[in-house]
């Protein structure tokens, strides 16, 4: 039988070693550090097909490390991590990017603009509107509006939901243009998958934000 005290000591030793290694890594030259982290993100994502558990562990750790290093490359790397299939990885990257955005909003906004300018699609583009809405900077509205122009139902649906989080009635005209959109998007809820049209989402969001046309009559 394994000695629990020995196991606990091993955890403490491993944690101490990790903290020391992290401090040494972050104290290394910035450009070399950035290249190392960017390369590690790419390698971890490639590893996902062969060893998803190892890839997920690496990407969650890399999200935390990337958030501690200033620079546009690290913003782009966090967005790359947010594209990974596994929800825990996307959550870790989203929280890390949110932490960066609270301190260096302009840097994150420029990274999101680069993703939009590149015509990027994928899971990250469904997460980024929520990051913008959570931070709630005055420029968030104009940047979130660009996600509505992607013509991707999942991205549009995520952005409509993010506008509700932003809680700005000025978003209503942007949302209402989808009120008759019959394209369907799916949502995972626990073990069930439910769906709704963009029109339904737009109407609910507009009503939540005070859109007169979609408010219930009493």
Phi, psi and omega in degrees: 000139181289135177285116183297327179295319179294320178296319179295318178297323179295323177296315179299317180296317181294321180294318179297317180296321180295317179298319179294317179295321179296316179298319178294320180297311184290340179273355181284170182304137190299312184295319177294322178296315180299314179299320180296316182291318179299316179295320181294323177297313180298317180295319181294320179293322176294326180293339185306323182291329184266324184214080185298327180294315178294318180298316179298317179300315181295316183293322176297318178292320180295326178300316179295319181292316181298325181293341182268358182243114181293153174133151182298328180298325181286326174298314179297323180294320178296322177294322176299318180295325180295346178277354184289149187293326189282125182306317180301326179292315180296322178296315180298316180292321179296317179294322178294316179295323178296318177300317178296318183296325178297330182261324183228066186301316184301322180294317179291319179300319178294323177296320178293322176298319178299319179297319179292316181298328181280357182068031183295144174230173177119186187297323181300324183289343174275341181267327188297322177301327179291324176299313180299317182292322180295319180290318173071031176290155181303329181279357184300321183303309183294325179287319178296326179303326182295333178292332178289342182268005181284341182064022176254116185305318182294320179292318179297316180299316179297323181290321176301315178298321181294327177297326177295319176297319179298327174060048177240114181301340178295346179281345185304311180300329178291323182282323187297338180295345179259009188295340178248014183283121185267002178295139185256140174237149183254147177232137175271121176233108186056238181264002183251149175248121180246161181225160176206156176277158175299326179299316179297316179297318181296318180295317179295318181293317179298319178296319179296330181266004175096019177292119186300321186299330187251006176284142179290141176277132178267000000 
